[in-house]
Every structure is written in C-alpha cells, then in structure tokens.
C-alpha cells in the first residue's frame, strides 16, 4: 500500500521550452490536418504568434522531466503496474512554440478500491509560461494495479 | 440546422442535443503508438515494445490513453477554435488495442452563461467499431 503521507507533497518543478519542431511532430503523430498546427506560416496567417500547442500537449512538460515517474517510484509503485485513470485540463491562456512552460505538481488524494487491489493517486498541477502567466490547471489520476 | 450525420457548425445557434461532426480514425497501428511515444514524451514500453507489453500481461502494445485524449482534442479543435476551449477532461475506460478503429464523437449536453460568456458542455467519447467506449468525458467550449 502507498503511504498516505505522500498526500500534499510537492514534486520538483518541470520546465520545458516548447520547440516548433516538437509541436509539428506531435501534430503529425495524432493525424492532425489543420495547417495551423503544422505550418508556422499558416498559424501566423490565422492570427497566431507561432504554432499553437494542441490541447493535451502540455502533459509532455512533466513527462520529459520525468518528475511524475520519479515520484511514483519513490512511492514504491512499479511503473509497469500503472494505468492512466483520468486526465483533465482547465485552460487560462494559449501555449505557443517558443514558450517556456513550468509545471508544478502536488500529490492529492491517495485511495484504494477492491480491498487495495487498485490504488488511485491524484496529481494536481499548475502550468505557467515564461511571463509567469497561468496557462492551465492539470489534474491526473493514476491507477496502480496491485 | 445541419444534417444529423454531418453535425452542427460552431457558428450556428448551438443547442442541447446538437452533435459535433464525428472524427473517424484509422485502425490503431504500432507506428502511431511509436510516433506518439516520441512526440508526447511518454516512453512507457507497454506502448512501443511488444515484449515489454507481453511481460506486463498484455496481448500486445496498447495505445496511450493520452493518444485517445489527443484525438478527442482534434474532434474539439476541428469544431471550434482552440482559444474557445475552456476545459477538457476524460476518464480512460478501456485500452485501445492495435487494429481498433475508433470514432470520436461529441454531443452538446448543457448551455450556460459564466463570466459573461455563453458556454456549452459537450459530452465526448472515443468508441471502437465494436461499440466499446475507450475514453469518455466532457469539454467546455465558449460560443462566439
């Protein structure tokens, strides 16, 4: 069982400068066809300052930094027993290529179901850009199959 | 009013019960899983290495939950400009296996005013050809 004392713990900050090439790669990987996500000239012609990050892309900030995986390991979780249960974003401002995004995460509730066969870890994050402006609040629920 | 199969346009007088134009995806391939792993930063081997997937008790690699959510994101940004998207949340209900052909759909379920803007809640789902719901949730979109 995961020590419930991890609730409230802050993870180290994750910081990622978002490159246009990475956004183009992500957009192609998800089959995006809208040129504003693929072509900087098309994005600018549509009034954007650069390529926009698609709605779920900022999840990459923490994945690249490995903060969540390290926290799970520290909690004694085997990563191949982990499933993604829920994910949500609340948006405050757009994210563009060239932005540097900082994600700060706190571990929320930890609870179990089916007599401990499944444990759930809630992770609450805030994402801000290089101007200190909040861009999104992020909530994830990770499921551990024991 | 649009035909029911083509869905309602964002600029129309959107009302409860309206459906977004659905997004039908090609059957999930290992290539898509690999490219999504690389571009999303999720390198968990259960999505890219069949041996690792089998060692974890799976029949083969599976699609990332976040790939499914990204596809639902495409459904939404195909419909409305991303700047109108206020919130977006899902539950991952079932794994997407190689070959699963998923269609993303959305239906307007609420219309309300908050912070001086008209918003709609859209129930969204990614469902395979056998009718199994992989991912479902809701999005909040501001209307023009």
Boltz contact constraints between the chains, C-beta under 6 A:
constraints:
  - contact:
      token1: [A, 25]
      token2: [B, 39]
      max_distance: 6.0
  - contact:
      token1: [A, 26]
      token2: [B, 39]
      max_distance: 6.0
  - contact:
      token1: [A, 29]
      token2: [B, 35]
      max_distance: 6.0
  - contact:
      token1: [A, 29]
      token2: [B, 36]
      max_distance: 6.0
  - contact:
      token1: [A, 29]
      token2: [B, 39]
      max_distance: 6.0
  - contact:
      token1: [A, 30]
      token2: [B, 70]
      max_distance: 6.0
  - contact:
      token1: [A, 52]
      token2: [B, 82]
      max_distance: 6.0
  - contact:
      token1: [A, 54]
      token2: [B, 73]
      max_distance: 6.0
  - contact:
      token1: [A, 55]
      token2: [B, 73]
      max_distance: 6.0
  - contact:
      token1: [A, 55]
      token2: [B, 85]
      max_distance: 6.0
  - contact:
      token1: [A, 55]
      token2: [B, 88]
      max_distance: 6.0
  - contact:
      token1: [A, 56]
      token2: [B, 66]
      max_distance: 6.0
  - contact:
      token1: [A, 56]
      token2: [B, 69]
      max_distance: 6.0
  - contact:
      token1: [A, 56]
      token2: [B, 70]
      max_distance: 6.0
  - contact:
      token1: [A, 56]
      token2: [B, 73]
      max_distance: 6.0
  - contact:
      token1: [A, 59]
      token2: [B, 66]
      max_distance: 6.0
  - contact:
      token1: [A, 60]
      token2: [B, 40]
      max_distance: 6.0
  - contact:
      token1: [A, 60]
      token2: [B, 41]
      max_distance: 6.0
  - contact:
      token1: [A, 63]
      token2: [B, 41]
      max_distance: 6.0
  - contact:
      token1: [A, 63]
      token2: [B, 42]
      max_distance: 6.0
  - contact:
      token1: [A, 64]
      token2: [B, 41]
      max_distance: 6.0
  - contact:
      token1: [A, 80]
      token2: [B, 56]
      max_distance: 6.0
  - contact:
      token1: [A, 84]
      token2: [B, 65]
      max_distance: 6.0
  - contact:
      token1: [A, 84]
      token2: [B, 92]
      max_distance: 6.0
  - contact:
      token1: [A, 86]
      token2: [B, 91]
      max_distance: 6.0
  - contact:
      token1: [A, 87]
      token2: [B, 69]
      max_distance: 6.0
  - contact:
      token1: [A, 87]
      token2: [B, 90]
      max_distance: 6.0
  - contact:
      token1: [A, 88]
      token2: [B, 89]
      max_distance: 6.0
  - contact:
      token1: [A, 89]
      token2: [B, 88]
      max_distance: 6.0
  - contact:
      token1: [A, 90]
      token2: [B, 87]
      max_distance: 6.0
  - contact:
      token1: [A, 91]
      token2: [B, 85]
      max_distance: 6.0
  - contact:
      token1: [A, 91]
      token2: [B, 86]
      max_distance: 6.0
